[in-house]
Amino acid sequence: MTDPLERIAAALERMAPAPTDPPEFGTADAFVWHTDPDRLTPVDRVNRVDLPLLLGIDRSRDTLLANTLQFAKGLPANNALLWGARGMGKSSLVKAVHAEVAAQGLALKIVEVQREDLPSIGRLLGILRAADARFLLFCDDLSFSHDDEHYKSLKAVLDGGIEGRPDNVVFYATSNRRHLMPRDMIENERSSAISPSEATEEKVSLSDRFGLWLGFHPCSQDEYLAMIRGYCDAFGIAIDDETLRAEAIEWQATRGARSGRVAWQYVTDLAGRRGVVLI
């Protein structure tokens, strides 16, 4: 008969499986962090766009690339918050910059972590701290609601607590919100608090802990058309300027928006109609 303690131990292990061994970081340049159990899964092919194809964001591109190169060379570098308009290339820029740094022969790993997994970030940092590599920790579409406690876990990356942030880790996040929480929730908490000036200071100041703030704003029509022309030239899609302009403007009008994402969606449709494979 099985010992009751053994049955309890087995049940607990099923509820909270032991973390797997750290991966061989030399096998890939990109990983995704998963929990239950904790593990880093290598990514063979990263979904990204080449850096020269990201137009209209020159200042942000140059600043983020310089910061990342400093970090990859073992020099001081800041955590970065990329915030602003939807579809303007925030997450694409992070992945493209990582590829550019790797192309320059500098060893840098990128690790993607989901917002809902932020409570496990301390365990991830423990794994990365012990590794003989440098890591760009990336969280896409980061934001918090007024009753969301996940932001407290993020401080382990930004401030590091008593141990400090590992020297071999830098954190990049993208968000549509400059202060990582909706403005109406900030105002609601201020209006109902005993001390309105301090009601949301802890959450709002979270974004202040990023050394780099890079803003992304809606693109102009000329920038939108230049993005499409750049994609067409890069992928060998033959189309004259007049047709491209007419179709692209109609495409963005039907979507009620003009952005890098909308430009890419048009190019995808165009490539399909012209029988061009996008690789």
VOBA-1610 file (N, C-alpha, C; in pm, whole numbers, padded with zeros to 5 digits, always signed):
BEGIN
Met+00086-00120+00000Met+00000+00000+00000Met+00089+00125+00000Thr+00051+00222-00081Thr+00132+00343-00094Thr+00121+00427+00033Asp+00235+00477+00077Asp+00240+00563+00195Asp+00160+00691+00169Pro+00077+00735+00266Pro-00003+00858+00246Pro+00082+00980+00214Leu+00200+00987+00276Leu+00288+01101+00248Leu+00337+01099+00104Glu+00361+00981+00051Glu+00404+00970-00087Glu+00293+01013-00182Arg+00168+00976-00146Arg+00055+01016-00230Arg+00037+01168-00229Ile+00054+01226-00110Ile+00042+01372-00100Ile+00152+01441-00181Ala+00274+01389-00168Ala+00387+01447-00243Ala+00364+01436-00393Ala+00312+01323-00438Ala+00285+01304-00581Ala+00177+01401-00629Ala+00074+01419-00545Ala-00033+01512-00582Ala+00017+01655-00591Leu+00102+01694-00497Leu+00159+01829-00500Leu+00247+01849-00623Glu+00320+01747-00661Glu+00406+01758-00778Glu+00325+01774-00905Arg+00207+01706-00911Arg+00121+01722-01028Arg+00063+01863-01033Met+00031+01918-00914Met-00023+02053-00910Met+00081+02158-00944Ala+00204+02137-00903Ala+00313+02231-00928Ala+00435+02154-00973Pro+00440+02117-01103Pro+00552+02037-01152Pro+00685+02108-01131Ala+00787+02029-01108Ala+00922+02086-01090Ala+00968+02150-01220Pro+01040+02263-01211Pro+01088+02327-01333Pro+01186+02239-01407Thr+01183+02252-01539Thr+01277+02175-01620Thr+01415+02239-01612Asp+01516+02165-01654Asp+01652+02219-01655Asp+01662+02335-01753Pro+01748+02434-01726Pro+01769+02544-01820Pro+01813+02491-01955Pro+01773+02556-02063Pro+01811+02508-02196Pro+01957+02535-02226Glu+02005+02473-02330Glu+02137+02507-02382Glu+02123+02636-02461Phe+02166+02747-02404Phe+02143+02876-02467Phe+02219+02892-02599Gly+02316+02808-02622Gly+02388+02816-02748Gly+02312+02760-02866Thr+02199+02695-02841Thr+02123+02631-02949Thr+02033+02727-03024Ala+02004+02845-02968Ala+01914+02940-03033Ala+01942+03081-02983Asp+01895+03180-03058Asp+01910+03320-03018Asp+01784+03376-02956Ala+01673+03301-02964Ala+01545+03350-02912Ala+01475+03240-02833Phe+01408+03282-02725Phe+01338+03188-02638Phe+01207+03251-02590Val+01112+03164-02555Val+00986+03209-02495Val+00975+03147-02356Trp+00940+03230-02257Trp+00927+03184-02120Trp+00786+03131-02096His+00777+03009-02044His+00650+02947-02009His+00654+02907-01861Thr+00537+02896-01802Thr+00527+02850-01663Thr+00442+02724-01656Asp+00447+02660-01539Asp+00366+02541-01510Asp+00393+02426-01608Pro+00515+02372-01611Pro+00630+02410-01529Pro+00713+02521-01594Asp+00800+02582-01515Asp+00888+02685-01568Asp+00980+02626-01673Arg+00987+02692-01789Arg+01077+02643-01894Arg+01099+02753-01997Leu+01212+02748-02061Leu+01246+02837-02172Leu+01246+02755-02299Thr+01158+02791-02392Thr+01144+02717-02517Thr+01218+02790-02628Pro+01312+02725-02695Pro+01383+02792-02805Pro+01293+02818-02924Val+01317+02929-02994Val+01242+02965-03115Val+01337+02954-03233Asp+01305+02866-03325Asp+01394+02844-03439Asp+01392+02961-03537Arg+01274+03018-03560Arg+01261+03127-03658Arg+01174+03237-03599Val+01233+03352-03577Val+01162+03465-03517Val+01082+03538-03624Asn+00958+03570-03593Asn+00873+03646-03684Asn+00911+03794-03676Arg+00985+03843-03775Arg+01031+03981-03768Arg+01053+04041-03906Val+01070+04172-03906Val+01093+04250-04027Val+01235+04304-04022Asp+01301+04313-04137Asp+01437+04369-04141Asp+01435+04515-04098Leu+01537+04556-04026Leu+01544+04691-03971Leu+01530+04801-04077Pro+01594+04790-04195Pro+01582+04898-04295Pro+01439+04917-04347Leu+01351+04818-04328Leu+01214+04830-04378Leu+01122+04903-04281Leu+01171+04935-04162Leu+01091+05007-04064Leu+01115+05157-04083Leu+01023+05220-04154Leu+01038+05360-04191Leu+00953+05449-04102Gly+00992+05577-04095Gly+00914+05676-04021Gly+00939+05675-03871Ile+01032+05592-03825Ile+01063+05585-03681Ile+01215+05594-03661Asp+01278+05678-03740Asp+01424+05684-03744Asp+01486+05713-03607Arg+01433+05812-03536Arg+01494+05849-03408Arg+01484+05735-03307Ser+01366+05675-03297Ser+01348+05564-03205Ser+01436+05446-03245Arg+01445+05422-03375Arg+01529+05312-03425Arg+01674+05332-03386Asp+01727+05450-03411Asp+01868+05477-03383Asp+01896+05472-03232Thr+01805+05527-03152Thr+01824+05529-03007Thr+01822+05389-02949Leu+01724+05309-02990Leu+01713+05174-02935Leu+01829+05086-02982Leu+01871+05103-03107Leu+01983+05024-03156Leu+02111+05057-03080Ala+02135+05186-03056Ala+02255+05227-02982Ala+02253+05170-02841Asn+02139+05177-02775Asn+02126+05125-02638Asn+02151+04974-02635Thr+02098+04904-02734Thr+02112+04758-02739Thr+02255+04717-02770Leu+02320+04791-02857Leu+02460+04763-02887Leu+02547+04783-02763Gln+02519+04889-02687Gln+02594+04911-02563Gln+02580+04791-02471Phe+02456+04745-02454Phe+02431+04633-02365Phe+02501+04507-02414Ala+02491+04479-02544Ala+02551+04358-02600Ala+02703+04358-02585Lys+02763+04477-02578Lys+02908+04489-02562Lys+02950+04490-02416Gly+02854+04473-02325Gly+02885+04470-02183Gly+02894+04607-02120Leu+02842+04708-02187Leu+02844+04845-02135Leu+02710+04878-02070Pro+02705+04985-01990Pro+02577+05022-01928Pro+02470+05052-02032Ala+02346+05011-02001Ala+02234+05033-02092Ala+02106+05042-02011Asn+02007+05109-02065Asn+01880+05133-01996Asn+01773+05034-02038Asn+01680+05007-01944Asn+01554+04943-01982Asn+01478+05042-02070Ala+01395+04990-02162Ala+01327+05077-02258Ala+01178+05049-02264Leu+01100+05157-02266Leu+00956+05148-02286Leu+00923+05212-02420Leu+00868+05134-02512Leu+00825+05183-02642Leu+00674+05199-02636Trp+00626+05322-02642Trp+00483+05346-02622Trp+00427+05431-02736Gly+00296+05421-02755Gly+00233+05508-02854Gly+00135+05438-02944Ala+00118+05493-03063Ala+00013+05452-03156Ala+00023+05303-03192Arg-00093+05243-03206Arg-00100+05102-03245Arg-00047+05083-03386Gly+00020+04971-03408Gly+00061+04933-03543Gly+00175+05012-03602Met+00248+05089-03519Met+00357+05171-03571Met+00494+05108-03553Gly+00499+04978-03528Gly+00626+04908-03534Gly+00701+04895-03403Lys+00633+04907-03290Lys+00704+04900-03161Lys+00765+04762-03139Ser+00684+04659-03145Ser+00738+04523-03123Ser+00826+04482-03239Ser+00792+04524-03361Ser+00877+04492-03477Ser+01016+04551-03461Leu+01024+04671-03403Leu+01153+04736-03384Leu+01239+04659-03285Val+01180+04612-03176Val+01258+04537-03077Val+01318+04412-03141Lys+01237+04339-03216Lys+01287+04216-03279Lys+01387+04245-03390Ala+01364+04354-03464Ala+01457+04390-03571Ala+01591+04436-03515Val+01589+04511-03405Val+01713+04556-03342Val+01792+04436-03291His+01724+04341-03231His+01793+04219-03185His+01862+04149-03302Ala+01793+04138-03415Ala+01852+04073-03533Ala+01973+04150-03584Glu+01964+04284-03582Glu+02075+04367-03630Glu+02197+04350-03541Val+02177+04345-03410Val+02288+04326-03318Val+02353+04190-03340Ala+02270+04087-03358Ala+02324+03954-03383Ala+02400+03950-03515Ala+02352+04024-03615Ala+02419+04027-03746Ala+02556+04093-03737Gln+02576+04177-03636Gln+02707+04241-03616Gln+02803+04153-03537Gly+02762+04030-03512Gly+02850+03934-03446Gly+02851+03941-03295Leu+02755+04012-03237Leu+02748+04022-03091Leu+02647+03921-03038Ala+02687+03848-02936Ala+02601+03744-02880Ala+02497+03807-02788Leu+02371+03798-02827Leu+02261+03852-02748Leu+02138+03763-02770Lys+02079+03717-02661Lys+01959+03634-02667Lys+01837+03721-02637Ile+01726+03692-02702Ile+01601+03760-02671Ile+01506+03659-02609Val+01444+03698-02499Val+01350+03612-02427Val+01218+03685-02415Glu+01112+03628-02472Glu+00980+03690-02463Glu+00905+03637-02342Val+00845+03727-02265Val+00765+03690-02150Val+00629+03755-02163Gln+00522+03680-02135Gln+00387+03733-02145Gln+00352+03813-02020Arg+00266+03912-02035Arg+00228+03996-01922Arg+00169+03914-01808Glu+00090+03812-01841Glu+00026+03732-01736Glu+00127+03645-01660Asp+00248+03631-01714Asp+00351+03551-01647Asp+00447+03637-01566Leu+00419+03766-01553Leu+00508+03854-01477Leu+00529+03811-01332Pro+00428+03750-01265Pro+00454+03704-01127Pro+00567+03603-01116Ser+00602+03537-01228Ser+00710+03438-01226Ser+00845+03498-01265Ile+00848+03631-01281Ile+00967+03693-01337Ile+01090+03674-01250Gly+01069+03666-01118Gly+01183+03645-01028Gly+01251+03512-01054Arg+01173+03409-01081Arg+01230+03277-01110Arg+01305+03279-01243Leu+01250+03351-01341Leu+01318+03363-01470Leu+01451+03435-01455Leu+01451+03543-01377Leu+01576+03618-01357Leu+01681+03531-01288Gly+01636+03442-01200Gly+01730+03351-01135Gly+01799+03260-01235Ile+01724+03214-01336Ile+01781+03129-01440Ile+01878+03208-01527Leu+01837+03328-01567Leu+01919+03408-01656Leu+02044+03460-01587Arg+02033+03492-01458Arg+02147+03543-01383Arg+02261+03442-01382Ala+02225+03314-01378Ala+02327+03209-01368Ala+02384+03169-01504Ala+02327+03222-01613Ala+02370+03180-01747Ala+02487+03266-01797Asp+02568+03206-01878Asp+02683+03274-01937Asp+02643+03333-02072Ala+02552+03430-02068Ala+02502+03495-02190Ala+02437+03627-02149Arg+02408+03711-02249Arg+02340+03837-02225Arg+02200+03826-02286Phe+02100+03882-02213Phe+01962+03860-02249Phe+01883+03992-02261Leu+01807+04001-02368Leu+01710+04108-02386Leu+01574+04048-02351Leu+01521+04088-02236Leu+01391+04039-02190Leu+01283+04129-02250Phe+01185+04069-02319Phe+01089+04144-02399Phe+00946+04109-02360Cys+00867+04213-02328Cys+00725+04195-02298Cys+00645+04285-02391Asp+00561+04225-02473Asp+00484+04300-02572Asp+00347+04337-02516Asp+00300+04456-02554Asp+00165+04502-02518Asp+00144+04502-02367Leu+00232+04569-02297Leu+00228+04573-02151Leu+00134+04683-02104Ser+00039+04649-02017Ser-00049+04748-01957Ser-00116+04685-01836Phe-00172+04771-01749Phe-00233+04722-01625Phe-00364+04794-01600Ser-00459+04722-01542Ser-00583+04783-01496Ser-00565+04826-01351His-00663+04900-01297His-00645+04959-01164His-00638+04853-01054Asp-00696+04733-01078Asp-00692+04628-00976Asp-00592+04519-01009Asp-00501+04548-01100Asp-00403+04450-01145Asp-00276+04463-01060Glu-00236+04353-00998Glu-00118+04354-00912Glu+00009+04308-00982His-00003+04271-01111His+00114+04219-01183His+00226+04322-01191Tyr+00190+04451-01184Tyr+00293+04554-01199Tyr+00398+04547-01089Lys+00358+04493-00973Lys+00454+04482-00863Lys+00566+04384-00898Ser+00532+04279-00973Ser+00633+04181-01013Ser+00734+04243-01109Leu+00687+04339-01189Leu+00775+04402-01287Leu+00889+04479-01221Lys+00868+04522-01098Lys+00973+04597-01029Lys+01098+04513-01007Ala+01080+04379-01005Ala+01198+04292-00991Ala+01291+04308-01109Val+01237+04341-01225Val+01320+04362-01344Val+01373+04505-01345Leu+01288+04601-01315Leu+01325+04741-01329Leu+01413+04790-01215Asp+01383+04746-01093Asp+01461+04789-00977Asp+01548+04678-00920Gly+01503+04554-00935Gly+01585+04442-00894Gly+01580+04404-00748Gly+01511+04481-00664Gly+01505+04446-00523Gly+01643+04446-00459Ile+01661+04362-00360Ile+01787+04359-00285Ile+01902+04304-00368Glu+01869+04214-00463Glu+01975+04156-00546Glu+02016+04247-00660Gly+01925+04334-00703Gly+01952+04416-00818Gly+01924+04340-00947Arg+01898+04415-01053Arg+01875+04350-01182Arg+02004+04283-01228Pro+01996+04161-01278Pro+02118+04094-01326Pro+02190+04180-01429Asp+02320+04183-01420Asp+02399+04263-01514Asp+02384+04216-01658Asn+02343+04090-01676Asn+02333+04034-01810Asn+02190+04037-01864Val+02104+04119-01804Val+01965+04128-01848Val+01925+04274-01865Val+01857+04305-01977Val+01795+04435-01998Val+01649+04408-02039Phe+01559+04500-02002Phe+01416+04476-02023Phe+01358+04579-02118Tyr+01292+04531-02226Tyr+01223+04618-02320Tyr+01074+04581-02319Ala+00988+04682-02315Ala+00843+04659-02317Ala+00779+04752-02417Thr+00669+04707-02477Thr+00589+04793-02563Thr+00452+04812-02499Ser+00393+04927-02524Ser+00261+04957-02467Ser+00195+05067-02548Asn+00063+05063-02556Asn-00011+05172-02617Asn-00027+05289-02521Arg+00007+05267-02392Arg-00014+05368-02288Arg+00120+05415-02231Arg+00135+05543-02223Arg+00261+05599-02173Arg+00284+05561-02027His+00177+05559-01946His+00190+05528-01804His+00142+05388-01771Leu+00121+05305-01872Leu+00092+05162-01855Leu-00044+05133-01793Met-00127+05235-01772Met-00263+05211-01722Met-00354+05316-01784Pro-00485+05286-01800Pro-00576+05379-01867Pro-00589+05511-01792Arg-00599+05620-01866Arg-00610+05752-01804Arg-00736+05764-01718Asp-00848+05702-01761Asp-00971+05715-01683Asp-00957+05647-01547Met-00878+05539-01541Met-00857+05472-01413Met-00767+05554-01322Ile-00672+05625-01381Ile-00588+05716-01302Ile-00676+05824-01239Glu-00764+05884-01321Glu-00850+05991-01271Glu-00949+05939-01168Asn-01005+05818-01190Asn-01100+05761-01095Asn-01038+05742-00958Glu-00915+05689-00956Glu-00849+05665-00828Glu-00812+05797-00760Arg-00774+05895-00839Arg-00740+06025-00780Arg-00864+06089-00717Ser-00979+06078-00783Ser-01100+06144-00736Ser-01156+06080-00610Ser-01128+05949-00592Ser-01186+05879-00477Ser-01087+05857-00362Ala-00963+05900-00380Ala-00860+05874-00279Ala-00860+05981-00171Ile-00813+05943-00052Ile-00796+06040+00058Ile-00688+06140+00021Ser-00582+06089-00040Ser-00472+06176-00085Ser-00460+06160-00236Pro-00535+06239-00313Pro-00538+06221-00459Pro-00401+06227-00524Ser-00313+06311-00473Ser-00182+06326-00537Ser-00096+06201-00525Glu-00129+06115-00425Glu-00050+05994-00403Glu-00125+05867-00442Ala-00250+05879-00484Ala-00335+05762-00504Ala-00278+05665-00606Thr-00228+05718-00715Thr-00180+05629-00820Thr-00030+05644-00845Glu+00039+05708-00753Glu+00182+05736-00774Glu+00261+05609-00799Glu+00229+05502-00724Glu+00307+05379-00736Glu+00296+05320-00875Lys+00174+05322-00931Lys+00156+05263-01064Lys+00205+05356-01175Val+00171+05483-01165Val+00212+05576-01268Val+00363+05588-01275Ser+00428+05584-01158Ser+00573+05598-01155Ser+00644+05475-01208Leu+00570+05367-01233Leu+00633+05247-01288Leu+00701+05278-01420Ser+00636+05356-01505Ser+00695+05390-01634Ser+00819+05477-01617Asp+00827+05551-01504Asp+00945+05634-01480Asp+01070+05550-01454Arg+01050+05424-01422Arg+01164+05338-01394Arg+01233+05288-01521Phe+01174+05316-01636Phe+01241+05287-01763Phe+01333+05403-01797Gly+01458+05372-01825Gly+01553+05478-01858Gly+01527+05540-01993Leu+01470+05462-02085Leu+01439+05513-02219Leu+01288+05511-02240Trp+01233+05624-02282Trp+01095+05632-02328Trp+01101+05667-02476Leu+01048+05582-02560Leu+01047+05607-02703Leu+00903+05615-02750Gly+00863+05733-02800Gly+00725+05754-02843Gly+00705+05722-02990Phe+00592+05661-03021Phe+00555+05626-03159Phe+00422+05693-03191His+00421+05772-03298His+00304+05852-03331His+00248+05810-03467Pro+00120+05839-03494Pro+00061+05801-03623Pro+00143+05858-03738Cys+00152+05780-03845Cys+00235+05822-03958Cys+00156+05911-04054Ser+00228+05989-04131Ser+00166+06072-04234Ser+00136+05985-04357Gln+00061+06041-04448Gln+00030+05965-04571Gln+00155+05936-04652Asp+00247+06033-04659Asp+00371+06010-04734Asp+00453+05899-04670Glu+00459+05895-04537Glu+00533+05789-04469Glu+00466+05654-04492Tyr+00334+05653-04488Tyr+00257+05530-04513Tyr+00286+05475-04652Leu+00285+05561-04752Leu+00313+05517-04890Leu+00458+05475-04906Ala+00549+05544-04836Ala+00690+05507-04843Ala+00714+05369-04782Met+00641+05337-04674Met+00651+05203-04615Met+00612+05096-04717Ile+00501+05119-04785Ile+00452+05021-04883Ile+00550+05008-04998Arg+00600+05119-05047Arg+00697+05112-05157Arg+00822+05037-05113Gly+00866+05059-04991Gly+00983+04987-04941Gly+00961+04838-04935Tyr+00842+04796-04889Tyr+00810+04653-04886Tyr+00805+04595-05028Cys+00741+04667-05119Cys+00729+04618-05257Cys+00866+04600-05321Asp+00953+04696-05303Asp+01088+04685-05360Asp+01166+04571-05296Ala+01151+04554-05166Ala+01227+04450-05095Ala+01182+04311-05136Phe+01053+04293-05163Phe+01002+04159-05194Phe+00977+04139-05344Gly+01017+04235-05425Gly+01005+04218-05570Gly+00862+04220-05621Ile+00777+04304-05561Ile+00638+04317-05606Ile+00632+04434-05704Ala+00605+04403-05829Ala+00604+04506-05933Ala+00470+04579-05933Ile+00473+04711-05914Ile+00353+04794-05917Ile+00395+04938-05941Asp+00324+05007-06030Asp+00360+05146-06058Asp+00311+05237-05947Asp+00371+05354-05936Asp+00343+05445-05825Asp+00197+05490-05821Glu+00139+05515-05939Glu+00001+05564-05943Glu-00097+05459-05890Thr-00079+05334-05933Thr-00166+05226-05886Thr-00146+05202-05737Leu-00020+05201-05697Leu+00010+05180-05554Leu-00058+05287-05469Arg-00046+05412-05512Arg-00103+05521-05433Arg-00256+05508-05422Ala-00320+05481-05534Ala-00466+05472-05534Ala-00514+05355-05448Glu-00451+05239-05465Glu-00494+05121-05389Glu-00464+05135-05241Ala-00345+05187-05211Ala-00304+05197-05071Ala-00390+05296-04994Ile-00426+05407-05056Ile-00511+05505-04989Ile-00651+05449-04968Glu-00702+05377-05069Glu-00833+05313-05053Glu-00829+05208-04942Trp-00718+05135-04935Trp-00703+05030-04832Trp-00708+05090-04691Gln-00633+05198-04670Gln-00632+05257-04536Gln-00764+05325-04504Ala-00833+05376-04606Ala-00963+05440-04582Ala-01066+05339-04535Thr-01062+05218-04589Thr-01159+05115-04548Thr-01133+05066-04407Arg-01012+05087-04356Arg-00978+05043-04221Arg-00980+05156-04119Gly-00998+05277-04168Gly-01009+05390-04077Gly-00882+05419-04002Ala-00769+05374-04053Ala-00641+05395-03984Ala-00528+05393-04085Arg-00417+05454-04045Arg-00298+05455-04130Arg-00179+05428-04038Ser-00113+05316-04061Ser-00002+05276-03974Ser+00087+05178-04049Gly+00198+05141-03985Gly+00285+05041-04044Gly+00216+04908-04057Arg+00130+04875-03959Arg+00059+04747-03966Arg-00038+04744-04084Val-00110+04854-04104Val-00203+04862-04218Val-00125+04855-04349Ala-00008+04918-04354Ala+00075+04911-04475Ala+00114+04767-04505Trp+00154+04692-04401Trp+00194+04553-04422Trp+00074+04467-04464Gln-00043+04495-04410Gln-00162+04420-04448Gln-00196+04442-04595Tyr-00179+04566-04642Tyr-00201+04592-04784Tyr-00099+04519-04869Val+00028+04522-04828Val+00132+04453-04904Val+00106+04303-04909Thr+00058+04246-04799Thr+00025+04103-04797Thr-00084+04072-04898Asp-00188+04157-04902Asp-00296+04138-04999Asp-00244+04154-05141Leu-00163+04256-05162Leu-00108+04281-05296Leu-00020+04165-05342Ala+00065+04117-05253Ala+00152+04005-05290Ala+00071+03882-05327Gly-00037+03857-05253Gly-00123+03743-05286Gly-00186+03758-05423Arg-00231+03878-05455Arg-00294+03901-05586Arg-00193+03893-05699Arg-00068+03930-05670Arg+00037+03928-05774Arg+00114+03795-05776Gly+00079+03702-05690Gly+00144+03571-05688Gly+00287+03575-05637Val+00317+03668-05546Val+00451+03682-05488Val+00452+03625-05348Val+00550+03539-05320Val+00563+03480-05187Val+00649+03572-05101Leu+00599+03603-04981Leu+00673+03690-04889Leu+00758+03604-04796Ile+00889+03608-04816Ile+00979+03528-04732Ile+01094+03616-04686
//
